Amino acid sequence: MSDKAQKQDDKQLVEFVPFGTKDKIQLSIEIVKRLVAVKTKTGKSCSDEDAFKFMLMCQARKLNPFEGDAFLIGYDSQSGPSFSLITAHQAFLKRAELHPEFDGMESGTIVLRNGEQLDLVGDWHMPNDNILGGWATVFFKNRSHPMKKRVRLARFNKNYGIWRDDPAGMIVKCAEADALRSSFPTMLGGMYISEEMLPHKVEGEIARPVFPETDNGEKSAVSAAEPVHAEVVEETAAVKKETAPPPKKKAPPPDLARKSPTVPSAPTEPNAHKRFSDMLAVGNCTPKEFVALAIDEGWIDAEQGTFEKIPEARIVEFLKPDNWDYIMQALDERAAKRQTRAAATDKLL
C-alpha cells in the first residue's frame, strides 16, 4: 500500500477512548454511514464529509455512538440535506455522575392546579394539571449555591410524537440538560439534547450497533444494528440558554403583525384570557406588562388599554405557537433593555 493510500485510510479512521470508559473504540466513515447516521425524510444519506465531521466531534467530546451517546441526524432543508450531531440525555448524566463536584440533582414539572402554581418532583402529575414547564436543581459538594433552572413548556413543546404523549417527561429532560450544562460548562458546553432543539420534524430510524457479550464478558465486534424509532429535531446555534442575551427578533408572523380591527373572526376558546395569562406568568410577565408591549409593537390599539378588553379572537391569535415564540422574544429583549438601563443607572450612582 502506498503512503498516500495509507494516509487516506488513516484520515477515515478515528480511534479514541470515550468518556467514562477504558476501552478504545474506532469510528470509520463506513460505520457512521451504515450504523449511526439517520437518513433524511426523503431518504438522503450523509456525505463522507458529514460522517468524518461527526467522527471528529465524537472524538473531541469523547462520545460513544455505539452506546447511544450521540447520533447523526439528517433533515431536509431549503439548501438540501443537512446533518447534525445530537447528544443523548444519558451522556449528560454519565458526565455528571463522574464529576468530582456533583452531589446529586432534583428535577420535576411546574404545573397549574386549581389556579395554584406547583413544583412537582419528577414527571408524575394529576390528569387535570396544566403543565407549564420544568425545573431542575444541581447540587455541589464544595459550592455554596446550587444551580437552579426553570424552563417553559411552550418554548419546547411541538405537539407531535412523544411531546404530545409525554410532555412532562420531555420538559423535565430539557430542564435537567440546561442545569447540568450550566453547572459543568467545561464538560458539557455546546452539547444539546434532541428535546432542546428548535422545531424541524424529522422522521427516521436511529440504527444502534449491537455488541454481543462474549463468554469472557468482553464486547465483540459489531454484528448487527437494532433499529430504534425516534422523532428528532434540528440542532441549531439559535438555541438559547437562560443566561444568554435575547436573540434578534425575526419579522412578526402575519397574524401577530395585524392590529385587531383587521383580524378576521377567529375560533373562540373557552377561558382563552386565563390560559394566556397563565402562560405569561411562566414567562415572568404580567398582563399589564404585556398590554404595554402589545401597544408599543402595534399588535393592539391603544383603546384596548387593559388585558380584559383585548378581544378573545385576538387572544387566540396570540396563543398560536409562532406568535407565542415571537412574543417571548420580544419580552426577553424588553427585559434585557431594562437590565442594561438599570446597570447604567447604578454606575452613575
C-alpha positions as CSV (number, residue, x, y, z in Angstrom):
1,M,0.0,0.0,0.0
2,S,1.4,3.4,-0.9
3,D,1.9,6.2,1.6
4,K,-0.8,8.2,0.0
5,A,-3.3,5.4,0.4
6,Q,-2.2,4.8,4.0
7,K,-2.8,8.5,4.8
8,Q,-6.2,8.3,3.2
9,D,-7.1,5.3,5.3
10,D,-5.8,7.0,8.4
11,K,-7.9,10.0,7.7
12,Q,-11.1,7.9,7.5
13,L,-10.4,6.1,10.8
14,V,-10.7,7.7,14.3
15,E,-9.7,5.9,17.5
16,F,-10.3,7.2,21.0
17,V,-11.4,6.3,24.5
18,P,-14.9,7.5,25.2
19,F,-15.7,9.4,28.4
20,G,-16.1,7.1,31.4
21,T,-14.6,4.0,29.8
22,K,-11.2,2.4,29.5
23,D,-11.5,0.7,26.1
24,K,-10.8,2.4,22.8
25,I,-13.4,2.5,20.0
26,Q,-12.9,3.0,16.3
27,L,-15.1,5.0,14.0
28,S,-14.9,5.0,10.2
29,I,-16.9,6.8,7.6
30,E,-18.4,3.5,6.6
31,I,-19.5,2.6,10.1
32,V,-21.0,6.1,10.7
33,K,-22.9,6.0,7.4
34,R,-24.1,2.4,7.8
35,L,-24.9,2.2,11.5
36,V,-25.1,5.7,13.1
37,A,-26.4,8.3,10.6
38,V,-30.2,8.7,10.3
39,K,-31.3,9.4,6.7
40,T,-33.4,12.5,5.9
41,K,-37.2,12.1,5.5
42,T,-36.6,12.0,1.7
43,G,-34.1,9.2,2.1
44,K,-30.9,11.2,1.7
45,S,-27.7,9.8,3.3
46,C,-24.9,11.8,4.8
47,S,-21.8,12.6,2.8
48,D,-18.3,11.4,3.6
49,E,-17.5,14.9,4.9
50,D,-20.6,14.8,7.2
51,A,-19.6,11.4,8.6
52,F,-15.9,12.5,9.1
53,K,-17.0,15.7,10.9
54,F,-19.2,13.6,13.2
55,M,-16.3,11.3,13.9
56,L,-14.1,14.2,14.9
57,M,-16.8,15.7,17.1
58,C,-17.3,12.4,18.9
59,Q,-13.5,12.2,19.4
60,A,-13.4,15.8,20.7
61,R,-16.3,15.3,23.1
62,K,-15.4,11.7,23.9
63,L,-18.9,10.4,22.9
64,N,-19.6,6.8,22.2
65,P,-22.3,6.5,19.5
66,F,-22.3,2.7,20.0
67,E,-23.7,3.2,23.5
68,G,-26.2,5.8,22.3
69,D,-24.3,8.9,23.4
70,A,-24.7,10.7,20.1
71,F,-26.5,10.4,16.8
72,L,-26.0,12.0,13.4
73,I,-29.4,13.3,12.4
74,G,-30.4,14.1,8.9
75,Y,-33.1,16.6,7.8
76,D,-34.2,18.2,4.6
77,S,-33.6,22.0,4.3
78,Q,-34.1,24.5,1.6
79,S,-30.4,24.2,0.7
80,G,-30.5,20.4,0.6
81,P,-29.9,17.6,3.1
82,S,-28.2,18.6,6.3
83,F,-26.9,16.6,9.2
84,S,-26.3,17.5,12.9
85,L,-24.8,15.8,15.9
86,I,-27.4,15.2,18.7
87,T,-26.3,14.3,22.2
88,A,-28.3,11.8,24.2
89,H,-29.7,12.7,27.6
90,Q,-27.7,9.8,29.1
91,A,-24.4,11.4,28.0
92,F,-25.2,14.4,30.3
93,L,-26.0,12.0,33.2
94,K,-22.8,10.0,32.7
95,R,-20.6,13.1,32.8
96,A,-22.3,14.5,35.8
97,E,-22.0,11.2,37.7
98,L,-18.2,11.2,37.3
99,H,-17.7,14.9,38.1
100,P,-16.0,15.3,41.5
101,E,-18.2,18.2,42.4
102,F,-21.5,16.6,41.5
103,D,-23.7,15.9,44.6
104,G,-27.0,14.9,43.1
105,M,-29.8,16.5,41.2
106,E,-33.5,17.1,41.7
107,S,-36.0,17.8,38.9
108,G,-39.7,17.9,38.2
109,T,-42.5,19.7,36.5
110,I,-44.2,23.1,37.0
111,V,-48.0,22.7,36.9
112,L,-51.1,24.8,37.4
113,R,-53.6,23.0,39.6
114,N,-56.8,24.7,40.7
115,G,-55.3,28.2,40.0
116,E,-52.2,27.4,42.1
117,Q,-48.7,27.0,40.6
118,L,-46.9,24.0,42.0
119,D,-43.5,22.5,41.6
120,L,-43.8,18.7,41.4
121,V,-40.9,16.3,41.8
122,G,-40.5,14.0,38.8
123,D,-42.7,13.9,35.7
124,W,-45.8,12.5,37.6
125,H,-48.8,14.8,37.7
126,M,-52.6,14.7,38.0
127,P,-54.6,14.2,34.8
128,N,-56.2,17.6,35.1
129,D,-53.0,19.5,35.8
130,N,-52.0,22.2,33.3
131,I,-48.2,21.6,32.6
132,L,-46.4,24.9,32.4
133,G,-42.7,23.9,32.4
134,G,-40.0,22.0,34.1
135,W,-37.3,22.7,36.8
136,A,-34.0,21.2,37.8
137,T,-31.6,21.8,40.7
138,V,-28.0,20.5,40.6
139,F,-26.1,20.3,44.0
140,F,-22.4,20.5,44.5
141,K,-20.0,19.2,47.2
142,N,-17.9,22.3,47.6
143,R,-20.0,25.2,46.2
144,S,-22.2,27.3,48.4
145,H,-25.1,27.7,45.9
146,P,-26.8,25.0,43.8
147,M,-27.6,25.6,40.1
148,K,-31.3,26.1,39.5
149,K,-33.0,26.2,36.1
150,R,-36.7,26.6,35.1
151,V,-37.8,26.2,31.5
152,R,-41.2,26.9,29.8
153,L,-43.1,24.1,28.1
154,A,-44.4,26.5,25.5
155,R,-40.8,27.1,24.3
156,F,-40.0,23.5,23.5
157,N,-43.4,21.7,23.0
158,K,-44.0,21.0,19.3
159,N,-47.2,18.9,19.8
160,Y,-46.1,15.9,17.9
161,G,-44.8,12.4,18.7
162,I,-43.7,11.9,22.2
163,W,-44.1,15.6,23.0
164,R,-47.9,15.0,22.6
165,D,-47.9,11.8,24.6
166,D,-45.5,12.7,27.4
167,P,-44.8,16.5,27.6
168,A,-44.0,16.3,31.3
169,G,-41.2,13.8,30.7
170,M,-39.8,15.7,27.8
171,I,-39.7,19.1,29.6
172,V,-38.0,17.6,32.6
173,K,-35.2,16.4,30.4
174,C,-34.8,19.9,28.9
175,A,-34.6,21.4,32.4
176,E,-32.0,18.8,33.5
177,A,-29.9,19.3,30.4
178,D,-29.9,23.1,30.9
179,A,-29.0,22.8,34.6
180,L,-26.2,20.3,34.0
181,R,-24.8,22.2,31.1
182,S,-24.7,25.4,33.2
183,S,-23.2,23.5,36.1
184,F,-20.3,21.9,34.2
185,P,-19.7,24.0,31.1
186,T,-16.2,22.5,30.5
187,M,-17.6,19.0,30.2
188,L,-21.0,19.8,28.6
189,G,-20.6,23.2,26.9
190,G,-22.1,23.3,23.4
191,M,-23.9,19.9,23.9
192,Y,-27.7,19.8,23.4
193,I,-30.2,17.0,23.5
194,S,-32.8,16.5,20.8
195,E,-35.6,17.7,23.1
196,E,-34.0,21.1,23.3
197,M,-33.6,21.7,19.6
198,L,-35.7,24.2,17.7
199,P,-38.5,22.7,15.6
200,H,-37.8,20.8,12.5
201,K,-39.5,17.4,12.5
202,V,-37.5,14.6,11.1
203,E,-38.8,11.0,10.8
204,G,-36.4,8.1,10.6
205,E,-34.7,5.3,12.4
206,I,-31.7,5.6,14.6
207,A,-29.6,2.5,13.9
208,R,-27.6,1.5,17.0
209,P,-24.9,-1.2,16.7
210,V,-25.3,-4.2,19.0
211,F,-22.3,-5.5,20.8
212,P,-23.0,-9.1,21.9
213,E,-21.3,-10.3,25.1
214,T,-18.6,-12.9,24.6
215,D,-18.0,-15.8,27.0
216,N,-15.4,-13.8,28.9
217,G,-17.7,-10.8,29.2
218,E,-15.8,-8.7,26.7
219,K,-17.6,-6.9,23.9
220,S,-17.1,-8.3,20.4
221,A,-17.2,-6.5,17.1
222,V,-20.3,-5.0,15.7
223,S,-22.5,-7.8,14.3
224,A,-25.9,-6.1,13.8
225,A,-27.9,-2.9,14.1
226,E,-31.0,-2.6,16.1
227,P,-33.4,0.0,14.6
228,V,-34.9,2.3,17.1
229,H,-37.7,4.6,16.1
230,A,-37.3,8.1,17.2
231,E,-38.5,11.6,16.3
232,V,-35.8,14.2,16.4
233,V,-35.4,17.9,15.7
234,E,-32.8,20.1,14.1
235,E,-29.8,21.2,16.0
236,T,-29.2,24.9,15.7
237,A,-26.9,27.6,17.2
238,A,-30.0,29.6,17.9
239,V,-30.8,27.5,21.0
240,K,-30.7,30.0,23.8
241,K,-29.7,29.5,27.4
242,E,-31.4,31.5,30.1
243,T,-28.2,33.4,30.7
244,A,-27.6,34.2,27.0
245,P,-28.6,37.6,25.6
246,P,-32.0,37.6,23.8
247,P,-31.9,36.7,20.1
248,K,-32.5,39.3,17.4
249,K,-36.2,39.3,16.7
250,K,-37.4,38.0,13.4
251,A,-40.2,39.7,11.4
252,P,-43.5,39.2,13.2
253,P,-45.8,36.5,11.8
254,P,-48.7,37.9,9.8
255,D,-51.3,37.0,12.4
256,L,-49.3,39.0,15.0
257,A,-48.4,41.9,12.9
258,R,-52.1,42.9,12.2
259,K,-54.0,45.1,14.5
260,S,-57.2,43.7,15.9
261,P,-59.6,45.8,13.7
262,T,-58.2,43.9,10.6
263,V,-58.2,40.5,12.2
264,P,-60.9,38.2,10.7
265,S,-63.1,36.3,13.1
266,A,-61.1,33.5,14.8
267,P,-62.4,30.5,16.6
268,T,-63.0,31.3,20.2
269,E,-61.5,29.3,23.0
270,P,-63.1,28.9,26.5
271,N,-61.0,30.8,29.1
272,A,-58.5,31.9,26.5
273,H,-57.7,35.0,28.6
274,K,-56.9,32.9,31.6
275,R,-54.8,30.4,29.6
276,F,-52.8,33.3,28.1
277,S,-52.4,34.9,31.5
278,D,-51.1,31.7,33.0
279,M,-48.6,31.3,30.1
280,L,-47.4,34.9,30.6
281,A,-46.9,34.2,34.3
282,V,-44.5,31.4,33.4
283,G,-42.6,33.9,31.2
284,N,-42.4,36.3,34.2
285,C,-44.7,38.8,32.6
286,T,-47.9,40.3,34.0
287,P,-50.9,41.0,31.8
288,K,-50.3,44.7,32.3
289,E,-46.8,44.5,31.0
290,F,-48.0,42.5,28.0
291,V,-50.6,45.2,27.2
292,A,-47.8,47.8,27.2
293,L,-45.7,45.7,24.9
294,A,-48.6,44.9,22.6
295,I,-49.4,48.6,22.2
296,D,-45.8,49.6,21.6
297,E,-45.4,46.8,18.9
298,G,-48.7,47.7,17.3
299,W,-50.4,44.4,18.0
300,I,-53.4,46.1,19.6
301,D,-54.9,49.6,19.6
302,A,-54.4,51.9,22.5
303,E,-58.2,51.8,23.1
304,Q,-57.7,48.3,24.2
305,G,-55.8,49.6,27.2
306,T,-56.5,46.7,29.6
307,F,-55.9,43.0,29.3
308,E,-59.6,42.2,29.7
309,K,-60.6,44.5,26.7
310,I,-58.5,42.5,24.2
311,P,-61.0,40.5,22.1
312,E,-61.0,36.8,22.7
313,A,-60.4,36.2,19.0
314,R,-57.2,38.3,19.3
315,I,-56.0,36.3,22.3
316,V,-56.5,33.1,20.3
317,E,-54.2,34.6,17.7
318,F,-51.6,35.3,20.4
319,L,-51.7,31.7,21.6
320,K,-50.6,30.3,18.2
321,P,-47.1,28.7,18.6
322,D,-45.3,31.0,16.1
323,N,-46.9,34.1,17.6
324,W,-46.1,33.0,21.2
325,D,-42.5,32.3,20.3
326,Y,-42.2,35.8,18.9
327,I,-43.9,37.4,21.9
328,M,-41.4,35.6,24.2
329,Q,-38.5,37.0,22.2
330,A,-40.0,40.5,22.4
331,L,-40.4,40.2,26.2
332,D,-36.8,38.9,26.6
333,E,-35.5,41.8,24.6
334,R,-37.5,44.3,26.6
335,A,-36.2,42.8,29.9
336,A,-32.6,42.9,28.6
337,K,-33.0,46.6,27.8
338,R,-34.4,47.3,31.3
339,Q,-31.4,45.5,32.9
340,T,-29.0,47.5,30.8
341,R,-30.6,50.8,31.8
342,A,-30.6,49.7,35.5
343,A,-26.9,48.8,35.3
344,A,-26.1,52.1,33.7
345,T,-28.0,53.9,36.5
346,D,-26.2,52.0,39.2
347,K,-22.8,53.1,37.7
348,L,-23.9,56.7,37.7
349,L,-24.9,56.5,41.4
